[in-house]
Amino acid sequence: RGLPPHERGIYLKAGTGAGDPDDTSGRVYIMDTSMFPFHQAEVYHQFHDDMTEKYGAAYNAIGAELLRAGRIHHTGCPHDST
């Protein structure tokens, strides 16, 4: 499956997450779910194109696939049915 993360230049750096972090490409934040429980966003907010960038049909189809598989659920938001 390729090189391990550290051999691809991927490292885990501890941080507190305080303040307003810049939106740096290639950065992933890992949250402690015991302190910050998961709350699913509305389905219509997920897997859609950006206002200025198109991600493609394969990306846009992920939401429907996850709904069918039961991995995400409608939240009750009126826009979720669209």
C-alpha positions as a Python dict, from the first residue, in 0.01 Angstrom:
ca = {
    (1, 'R'): (0, 0, 0),
    (2, 'G'): (285, 239, -48),
    (3, 'L'): (519, 406, 194),
    (4, 'P'): (429, 458, 560),
    (5, 'P'): (318, 813, 650),
    (6, 'H'): (649, 924, 803),
    (7, 'E'): (830, 823, 483),
    (8, 'R'): (589, 1040, 281),
    (9, 'G'): (654, 1349, 495),
    (10, 'I'): (336, 1311, 702),
    (11, 'Y'): (381, 1376, 1072),
    (12, 'L'): (145, 1416, 1366),
    (13, 'K'): (203, 1741, 1552),
    (14, 'A'): (28, 1796, 1885),
    (15, 'G'): (-151, 2123, 1934),
    (16, 'T'): (-422, 2288, 2137),
    (17, 'G'): (-636, 2419, 1853),
    (18, 'A'): (-674, 2757, 2018),
    (19, 'G'): (-755, 3062, 1814),
    (20, 'D'): (-843, 3086, 1448),
    (21, 'P'): (-607, 2859, 1250),
    (22, 'D'): (-525, 2951, 895),
    (23, 'D'): (-677, 2735, 624),
    (24, 'T'): (-357, 2558, 523),
    (25, 'S'): (-376, 2309, 238),
    (26, 'G'): (-265, 1961, 339),
    (27, 'R'): (-338, 2007, 708),
    (28, 'V'): (-573, 1768, 890),
    (29, 'Y'): (-708, 1831, 1239),
    (30, 'I'): (-776, 1536, 1466),
    (31, 'M'): (-1033, 1601, 1736),
    (32, 'D'): (-1061, 1419, 2069),
    (33, 'T'): (-1418, 1291, 2047),
    (34, 'S'): (-1438, 1240, 2423),
    (35, 'M'): (-1408, 1621, 2455),
    (36, 'F'): (-1570, 1716, 2124),
    (37, 'P'): (-1841, 1463, 2032),
    (38, 'F'): (-1927, 1410, 1667),
    (39, 'H'): (-2226, 1602, 1529),
    (40, 'Q'): (-2310, 1522, 1169),
    (41, 'A'): (-2371, 1818, 942),
    (42, 'E'): (-2679, 1844, 727),
    (43, 'V'): (-2656, 1607, 432),
    (44, 'Y'): (-2694, 1892, 181),
    (45, 'H'): (-2382, 2058, 327),
    (46, 'Q'): (-2168, 1753, 251),
    (47, 'F'): (-2002, 1641, -72),
    (48, 'H'): (-2099, 1936, -287),
    (49, 'D'): (-1888, 2167, -500),
    (50, 'D'): (-1723, 2473, -353),
    (51, 'M'): (-1852, 2813, -460),
    (52, 'T'): (-1550, 2858, -688),
    (53, 'E'): (-1423, 2505, -747),
    (54, 'K'): (-1588, 2196, -897),
    (55, 'Y'): (-1489, 1864, -736),
    (56, 'G'): (-1645, 1631, -992),
    (57, 'A'): (-1929, 1382, -1014),
    (58, 'A'): (-1746, 1104, -826),
    (59, 'Y'): (-1699, 1329, -521),
    (60, 'N'): (-2053, 1465, -544),
    (61, 'A'): (-2194, 1108, -546),
    (62, 'I'): (-2031, 1011, -214),
    (63, 'G'): (-2316, 1159, -7),
    (64, 'A'): (-2581, 947, -179),
    (65, 'E'): (-2363, 638, -142),
    (66, 'L'): (-2315, 701, 232),
    (67, 'L'): (-2689, 758, 278),
    (68, 'R'): (-2770, 427, 105),
    (69, 'A'): (-2510, 249, 320),
    (70, 'G'): (-2651, 402, 641),
    (71, 'R'): (-2319, 574, 723),
    (72, 'I'): (-2481, 921, 731),
    (73, 'H'): (-2844, 1012, 802),
    (74, 'H'): (-3083, 1294, 737),
    (75, 'T'): (-3070, 1536, 1031),
    (76, 'G'): (-3423, 1673, 1002),
    (77, 'C'): (-3309, 1995, 837),
    (78, 'P'): (-3564, 2101, 572),
    (79, 'H'): (-3291, 2120, 304),
    (80, 'D'): (-3177, 1760, 362),
    (81, 'S'): (-3444, 1622, 130),
    (82, 'T'): (-3311, 1820, -167),
}
